[in-house]
Amino acid sequence: MNILVKAPHMSVTDAIRDRIEGKVSKLQRFYDNVQTIEVVLDKEAEKFKVEIIVTARRRNTFVASHHDDDMYACMDHCLDKISQQLRRHKDKVRDHQGPPHDQVAL
């Protein structure tokens, strides 16, 4: 799994980068087929913007973004949004499959 952290209009400290990589690496427990995670940090008009783009197998792309005054709160809200999307997708894929062979009625 590749993790990319981009900040085009601001500098990223090591503390922010470590926190992002630590939290984003946990997204794989919601959906196993995650290939790349791109985190874009930006500052627009005294507000921070965080955008997380997750690319999974079979061309599945999930995007979440959030604006807030606090960078850490913005990251947490964005992570909640993307984890919810991944959880829903995993449930959808799992429920789409048929029942196990031992439960098939004859």
C-alpha positions in Angstrom: 0.0 0.0 0.0 1.4 3.4 -1.1 0.8 6.5 1.0 1.3 9.9 -0.6 1.1 13.1 1.3 0.9 16.3 -0.7 0.7 19.9 0.5 0.9 22.3 -2.5 0.4 25.6 -0.6 1.9 24.9 2.8 4.7 23.0 4.5 4.1 19.7 6.3 5.8 19.1 9.6 7.0 15.7 10.6 4.4 15.5 13.4 1.6 16.0 10.9 3.1 13.6 8.4 3.5 10.9 11.1 0.0 11.3 12.3 -1.5 11.1 8.8 0.5 8.0 7.9 -0.4 6.3 11.2 -4.1 6.9 10.9 -4.3 6.3 7.1 -2.5 3.0 7.4 -5.4 1.7 9.5 -7.8 2.1 6.6 -6.8 -1.3 5.2 -8.7 -3.0 8.0 -12.0 -1.7 6.5 -11.3 -2.9 3.0 -8.4 -5.3 2.2 -7.9 -4.3 -1.5 -6.6 -0.8 -0.9 -3.7 -0.1 -3.2 -2.8 3.6 -2.9 -3.9 6.4 -0.5 -3.3 10.1 -1.5 -3.7 12.8 1.2 -3.9 16.4 0.0 -3.5 19.1 2.6 -4.3 22.7 1.7 -5.0 26.0 3.3 -7.7 28.3 1.8 -8.7 31.6 3.3 -7.7 30.8 6.9 -9.3 27.3 6.8 -7.6 24.0 6.2 -8.8 21.5 3.7 -8.0 17.8 3.8 -8.8 15.5 0.9 -8.2 11.7 1.0 -8.3 9.7 -2.2 -8.2 5.9 -1.9 -7.7 3.7 -4.9 -8.6 0.0 -4.6 -8.5 -2.9 -6.9 -10.8 -3.1 -9.9 -10.7 0.7 -10.4 -12.6 1.6 -7.3 -11.9 5.1 -6.1 -13.1 6.7 -2.9 -12.8 10.4 -2.2 -13.5 12.4 1.0 -12.8 16.0 1.8 -13.4 18.3 4.7 -12.9 22.0 5.6 -12.2 23.2 9.1 -10.3 25.7 11.2 -8.2 23.1 13.0 -6.0 20.8 10.9 -6.2 17.8 13.2 -10.0 18.0 13.5 -10.2 18.2 9.7 -8.0 15.1 9.3 -10.2 13.2 11.8 -13.5 14.1 10.1 -12.1 13.2 6.7 -10.9 9.9 8.0 -14.3 9.1 9.4 -15.9 9.9 6.0 -13.5 7.7 4.0 -13.7 4.8 6.5 -17.5 4.9 6.3 -17.3 4.7 2.5 -14.9 1.8 2.6 -17.1 0.0 5.1 -20.2 0.4 3.0 -18.4 -0.8 -0.1 -17.1 -3.9 1.7 -20.6 -4.7 3.0 -22.0 -4.3 -0.5 -19.4 -6.6 -2.0 -19.8 -9.2 0.7 -23.6 -9.2 0.5 -23.5 -9.4 -3.3 -22.0 -12.9 -3.1 -24.1 -15.9 -2.6 -24.6 -17.9 0.6 -21.9 -20.4 1.6 -22.1 -23.9 0.2 -23.0 -25.5 3.5 -26.2 -23.3 3.9 -27.7 -24.0 0.5 -31.0 -25.8 0.8 -31.7 -28.8 -1.5 
